[in-house]
């Protein structure tokens, strides 16, 4: 069974529509390629209790939890404290982060910036040799900044630790609608219950009406399902298979 993941996006700016989140879509693609299944994405405000409750629930439910946002120096950056509260530990100042901040700000390290040296007590620092500021993890919770460029740098530095057996993907493009297609897909799932099956209608494409995706970690299982689907569909229904 695939390892599971939940993503918690923290930020009033996302809920108000002031910014468009890019981190969740990126992380979903990366984790999928690594063989990890994202089960839930949650967007919550910069509120301590909301963060603590959501992270605690996600930590119990999924193998991995990824948070995005709320780790800067300002008043609304409360993710570190929220994660600490979720896991029942205090917040501690990490000496290695203090040293990194001192070097980065070159004598201009004020109280607000020192806030970025705080971590949930017991947290580990990851990829310290390859990142200016390492990624932070405590138990199964990985704490990331909200800035997409920095988020990606940190995840890229540690992503191999999440690698599982990857998913295999095949796609079938058909010129029949979902109403007609549904019976074929339902029958396919009866015979291949472990298959991950999706159908996505396309209303403006002149070549096909629906893209069907088939996924499995077992390549042979996937190919058998694909062959059965193509054989069952009307001969003129299939535009192409990828």
TAWODA-V764411 format. One record per residue. N is the residue number from 0. RES is the residue in one small letter. OMEGA is omega in radians with two decimals (NA if undefined). NEAR is the number of other C-alpha atoms within 8 Angstrom. D_FIRST is the distance of its C-alpha to the first C-alpha in Angstrom with 1 decimal. Layout:
n=N res=RES omega=OMEGA near=NEAR d_first=D_FIRST
n=N res=RES omega=OMEGA near=NEAR d_first=D_FIRST
//
This chain:
n=0 res=x omega=-3.12 near=2 d_first=0.0
n=1 res=x omega=2.99 near=7 d_first=3.8
n=2 res=x omega=-3.08 near=11 d_first=6.6
n=3 res=x omega=3.14 near=11 d_first=9.0
n=4 res=x omega=3.01 near=14 d_first=12.7
n=5 res=x omega=-3.11 near=14 d_first=15.9
n=6 res=x omega=3.10 near=13 d_first=19.2
n=7 res=x omega=3.10 near=14 d_first=22.6
n=8 res=x omega=-3.07 near=12 d_first=25.6
n=9 res=x omega=3.07 near=15 d_first=28.8
n=10 res=x omega=3.02 near=12 d_first=32.2
n=11 res=x omega=-3.09 near=9 d_first=35.1
n=12 res=x omega=3.08 near=8 d_first=35.8
n=13 res=x omega=-3.11 near=12 d_first=32.6
n=14 res=x omega=3.13 near=10 d_first=33.3
n=15 res=x omega=-3.13 near=7 d_first=36.9
n=16 res=x omega=-3.13 near=7 d_first=36.2
n=17 res=x omega=3.06 near=7 d_first=38.1
n=18 res=x omega=3.08 near=7 d_first=35.4
n=19 res=x omega=-3.13 near=6 d_first=32.5
n=20 res=x omega=3.07 near=6 d_first=29.2
n=21 res=x omega=-3.00 near=7 d_first=27.8
n=22 res=x omega=-3.09 near=11 d_first=25.2
n=23 res=x omega=-3.13 near=10 d_first=22.4
n=24 res=x omega=3.10 near=7 d_first=22.5
n=25 res=x omega=-3.08 near=8 d_first=22.6
n=26 res=x omega=3.09 near=8 d_first=19.7
n=27 res=x omega=3.13 near=9 d_first=17.5
n=28 res=x omega=-3.10 near=8 d_first=18.5
n=29 res=x omega=-3.13 near=8 d_first=18.1
n=30 res=x omega=3.11 near=12 d_first=14.6
n=31 res=x omega=3.13 near=12 d_first=13.5
n=32 res=x omega=3.12 near=9 d_first=15.2
n=33 res=x omega=3.13 near=13 d_first=13.5
n=34 res=x omega=3.13 near=14 d_first=10.0
n=35 res=x omega=-3.08 near=15 d_first=9.6
n=36 res=x omega=3.05 near=10 d_first=9.6
n=37 res=x omega=-3.07 near=12 d_first=12.9
n=38 res=x omega=-3.09 near=8 d_first=13.1
n=39 res=x omega=3.01 near=7 d_first=16.8
n=40 res=x omega=-3.13 near=10 d_first=20.0
n=41 res=x omega=3.06 near=8 d_first=23.0
n=42 res=x omega=-3.05 near=10 d_first=26.6
n=43 res=x omega=-3.13 near=13 d_first=28.9
n=44 res=x omega=3.10 near=10 d_first=32.5
n=45 res=x omega=-3.12 near=14 d_first=33.9
n=46 res=x omega=-3.02 near=9 d_first=34.3
n=47 res=x omega=-3.09 near=10 d_first=33.5
n=48 res=x omega=3.12 near=7 d_first=32.4
n=49 res=x omega=3.13 near=11 d_first=30.3
n=50 res=x omega=-3.12 near=16 d_first=28.4
n=51 res=x omega=-3.12 near=13 d_first=28.1
n=52 res=x omega=-3.08 near=9 d_first=26.9
n=53 res=x omega=-3.13 near=10 d_first=24.3
n=54 res=x omega=3.11 near=14 d_first=22.9
n=55 res=x omega=-3.14 near=11 d_first=22.9
n=56 res=x omega=-3.14 near=8 d_first=20.9
n=57 res=x omega=-3.10 near=10 d_first=18.3
n=58 res=x omega=3.09 near=12 d_first=18.1
n=59 res=x omega=-2.97 near=6 d_first=17.3
n=60 res=x omega=-2.98 near=6 d_first=14.7
n=61 res=x omega=3.12 near=12 d_first=12.6
n=62 res=x omega=-3.13 near=9 d_first=11.6
n=63 res=x omega=3.04 near=12 d_first=14.2
n=64 res=x omega=3.11 near=15 d_first=17.4
n=65 res=x omega=3.05 near=12 d_first=19.8
n=66 res=x omega=3.14 near=13 d_first=23.4
n=67 res=x omega=3.05 near=14 d_first=26.0
n=68 res=x omega=3.04 near=13 d_first=29.7
n=69 res=x omega=-3.11 near=14 d_first=32.2
n=70 res=x omega=-3.13 near=12 d_first=32.7
n=71 res=x omega=-3.04 near=9 d_first=36.2
n=72 res=x omega=-3.00 near=10 d_first=39.6
n=73 res=x omega=-3.02 near=6 d_first=40.8
n=74 res=x omega=-3.07 near=5 d_first=41.1
n=75 res=x omega=3.10 near=7 d_first=38.1
n=76 res=x omega=-3.03 near=12 d_first=35.7
n=77 res=x omega=-3.10 near=12 d_first=34.2
n=78 res=x omega=-3.13 near=13 d_first=30.5
n=79 res=x omega=3.13 near=14 d_first=30.9
n=80 res=x omega=3.12 near=12 d_first=32.6
n=81 res=x omega=3.10 near=14 d_first=30.2
n=82 res=x omega=3.11 near=13 d_first=27.2
n=83 res=x omega=3.13 near=15 d_first=29.4
n=84 res=x omega=3.13 near=10 d_first=30.3
n=85 res=x omega=-3.06 near=13 d_first=26.7
n=86 res=x omega=3.05 near=7 d_first=25.9
n=87 res=x omega=3.12 near=6 d_first=29.3
n=88 res=x omega=3.08 near=9 d_first=30.8
n=89 res=x omega=3.00 near=9 d_first=34.0
n=90 res=x omega=-3.12 near=11 d_first=34.5
n=91 res=x omega=3.06 near=8 d_first=36.0
n=92 res=x omega=-3.06 near=8 d_first=37.8
n=93 res=x omega=-3.08 near=9 d_first=36.2
n=94 res=x omega=-3.12 near=7 d_first=39.1
n=95 res=x omega=3.08 near=6 d_first=37.3
n=96 res=x omega=3.07 near=11 d_first=36.8
n=97 res=x omega=-3.13 near=11 d_first=40.4
n=98 res=x omega=3.11 near=8 d_first=41.6
n=99 res=x omega=3.13 near=10 d_first=39.7
n=100 res=x omega=3.10 near=12 d_first=41.1
n=101 res=x omega=3.12 near=11 d_first=44.6
n=102 res=x omega=-3.09 near=8 d_first=44.4
n=103 res=x omega=-3.07 near=6 d_first=43.0
n=104 res=x omega=2.98 near=8 d_first=45.6
n=105 res=x omega=3.08 near=7 d_first=48.4
n=106 res=x omega=3.13 near=6 d_first=50.4
n=107 res=x omega=-3.12 near=6 d_first=49.4
n=108 res=x omega=3.14 near=10 d_first=46.7
n=109 res=x omega=-3.07 near=6 d_first=47.5
n=110 res=x omega=-3.13 near=6 d_first=46.0
n=111 res=x omega=3.14 near=8 d_first=43.8
n=112 res=x omega=3.09 near=11 d_first=42.3
n=113 res=x omega=3.09 near=12 d_first=41.8
n=114 res=x omega=-3.12 near=9 d_first=39.4
n=115 res=x omega=3.03 near=10 d_first=36.9
n=116 res=x omega=-3.12 near=12 d_first=37.0
n=117 res=x omega=3.12 near=12 d_first=35.5
n=118 res=x omega=2.95 near=13 d_first=31.9
n=119 res=x omega=-3.07 near=14 d_first=30.3
n=120 res=x omega=-3.10 near=9 d_first=31.6
n=121 res=x omega=-3.14 near=5 d_first=29.3
n=122 res=x omega=3.07 near=10 d_first=27.6
n=123 res=x omega=3.08 near=7 d_first=27.0
n=124 res=x omega=-3.06 near=9 d_first=28.3
n=125 res=x omega=3.09 near=9 d_first=26.2
n=126 res=x omega=-3.12 near=10 d_first=27.7
n=127 res=x omega=-3.11 near=10 d_first=31.2
n=128 res=x omega=-3.04 near=4 d_first=32.6
n=129 res=x omega=-3.13 near=7 d_first=31.6
n=130 res=x omega=3.05 near=10 d_first=32.0
n=131 res=x omega=3.04 near=6 d_first=35.2
n=132 res=x omega=-3.02 near=7 d_first=33.4
n=133 res=x omega=3.03 near=11 d_first=30.1
n=134 res=x omega=-3.08 near=13 d_first=26.9
n=135 res=x omega=3.07 near=12 d_first=26.5
n=136 res=x omega=2.96 near=12 d_first=23.5
n=137 res=x omega=-3.03 near=10 d_first=23.6
n=138 res=x omega=-3.12 near=5 d_first=20.7
n=139 res=x omega=-3.09 near=9 d_first=17.7
n=140 res=x omega=3.13 near=12 d_first=20.2
n=141 res=x omega=-2.99 near=12 d_first=21.5
n=142 res=x omega=-3.08 near=11 d_first=24.9
n=143 res=x omega=3.03 near=13 d_first=26.2
n=144 res=x omega=-3.13 near=13 d_first=29.5
n=145 res=x omega=-3.13 near=11 d_first=30.0
n=146 res=x omega=-2.99 near=7 d_first=32.1
n=147 res=x omega=-3.11 near=9 d_first=30.0
n=148 res=x omega=-3.14 near=6 d_first=31.5
n=149 res=x omega=3.08 near=9 d_first=30.9
n=150 res=x omega=-3.09 near=13 d_first=27.4
n=151 res=x omega=3.10 near=9 d_first=26.5
n=152 res=x omega=-3.11 near=9 d_first=28.3
n=153 res=x omega=-3.13 near=12 d_first=26.5
n=154 res=x omega=3.13 near=9 d_first=23.0
n=155 res=x omega=-3.10 near=7 d_first=23.9
n=156 res=x omega=-3.05 near=10 d_first=25.2
n=157 res=x omega=-2.94 near=9 d_first=22.0
n=158 res=x omega=-3.10 near=8 d_first=19.2
n=159 res=x omega=3.12 near=7 d_first=18.3
n=160 res=x omega=-3.12 near=5 d_first=17.1
n=161 res=x omega=-3.00 near=8 d_first=14.0
n=162 res=x omega=3.06 near=10 d_first=13.3
n=163 res=x omega=3.00 near=9 d_first=9.9
n=164 res=x omega=-3.03 near=7 d_first=9.7
n=165 res=x omega=3.01 near=11 d_first=11.4
n=166 res=x omega=2.96 near=12 d_first=11.4
n=167 res=x omega=-3.06 near=10 d_first=14.4
n=168 res=x omega=2.96 near=9 d_first=16.8
n=169 res=x omega=-3.12 near=11 d_first=19.8
n=170 res=x omega=3.09 near=10 d_first=22.4
n=171 res=x omega=3.13 near=12 d_first=25.0
n=172 res=x omega=-3.04 near=13 d_first=28.2
n=173 res=x omega=-3.12 near=14 d_first=30.2
n=174 res=x omega=3.01 near=11 d_first=33.6
n=175 res=x omega=-3.08 near=10 d_first=33.0
n=176 res=x omega=-3.09 near=10 d_first=32.2
n=177 res=x omega=3.13 near=9 d_first=29.2
n=178 res=x omega=3.09 near=6 d_first=31.2
n=179 res=x omega=-3.07 near=8 d_first=31.7
n=180 res=x omega=-3.00 near=9 d_first=28.3
n=181 res=x omega=-3.12 near=8 d_first=26.5
n=182 res=x omega=3.13 near=8 d_first=27.3
n=183 res=x omega=-3.12 near=11 d_first=25.9
n=184 res=x omega=3.11 near=10 d_first=22.6
n=185 res=x omega=3.13 near=8 d_first=22.3
n=186 res=x omega=3.12 near=8 d_first=23.1
n=187 res=x omega=3.14 near=11 d_first=20.6
n=188 res=x omega=3.06 near=11 d_first=17.7
n=189 res=x omega=-3.10 near=7 d_first=19.2
n=190 res=x omega=-3.11 near=6 d_first=19.0
n=191 res=x omega=-3.01 near=8 d_first=15.6
n=192 res=x omega=-3.13 near=6 d_first=13.6
n=193 res=x omega=-3.13 near=6 d_first=10.2
n=194 res=x omega=2.98 near=11 d_first=12.3
n=195 res=x omega=-2.96 near=8 d_first=12.6
n=196 res=x omega=3.11 near=10 d_first=16.4
n=197 res=x omega=3.06 near=7 d_first=19.0
n=198 res=x omega=-3.01 near=9 d_first=22.8
n=199 res=x omega=-3.11 near=7 d_first=25.2
n=200 res=x omega=3.12 near=9 d_first=28.9
n=201 res=x omega=-3.01 near=9 d_first=31.5
n=202 res=x omega=-3.07 near=5 d_first=35.0
n=203 res=x omega=-3.13 near=4 d_first=37.1
n=204 res=x omega=-3.10 near=7 d_first=35.9
n=205 res=x omega=-3.04 near=5 d_first=38.5
n=206 res=x omega=-3.10 near=6 d_first=36.3
n=207 res=x omega=-3.12 near=12 d_first=33.4
n=208 res=x omega=-3.09 near=14 d_first=32.4
n=209 res=x omega=2.96 near=14 d_first=28.6
n=210 res=x omega=3.11 near=13 d_first=25.9
n=211 res=x omega=3.10 near=12 d_first=22.8
n=212 res=x omega=3.09 near=12 d_first=19.6
n=213 res=x omega=-3.12 near=13 d_first=16.9
n=214 res=x omega=3.06 near=12 d_first=13.6
n=215 res=x omega=3.02 near=13 d_first=10.8
n=216 res=x omega=3.11 near=10 d_first=9.2
n=217 res=x omega=-3.07 near=8 d_first=11.2
n=218 res=x omega=-3.14 near=8 d_first=14.8
n=219 res=x omega=3.09 near=6 d_first=16.6
n=220 res=x omega=-3.14 near=8 d_first=14.7
n=221 res=x omega=-3.10 near=16 d_first=15.6
n=222 res=x omega=3.08 near=8 d_first=19.1
n=223 res=x omega=3.12 near=8 d_first=19.7
n=224 res=x omega=3.13 near=11 d_first=18.8
n=225 res=x omega=-3.14 near=10 d_first=21.0
n=226 res=x omega=3.13 near=8 d_first=23.8
n=227 res=x omega=-3.13 near=9 d_first=23.8
n=228 res=x omega=-3.12 near=11 d_first=24.0
n=229 res=x omega=-3.14 near=8 d_first=26.8
n=230 res=x omega=-3.09 near=8 d_first=28.6
n=231 res=x omega=-3.10 near=7 d_first=28.6
n=232 res=x omega=3.04 near=9 d_first=29.9
n=233 res=x omega=-2.99 near=7 d_first=33.6
n=234 res=x omega=-3.11 near=6 d_first=34.9
n=235 res=x omega=-3.08 near=5 d_first=36.4
n=236 res=x omega=-3.05 near=9 d_first=33.4
n=237 res=x omega=3.09 near=13 d_first=31.3
n=238 res=x omega=3.10 near=11 d_first=32.7
n=239 res=x omega=3.10 near=7 d_first=30.4
n=240 res=x omega=3.12 near=8 d_first=26.9
n=241 res=x omega=NA near=5 d_first=25.3
//
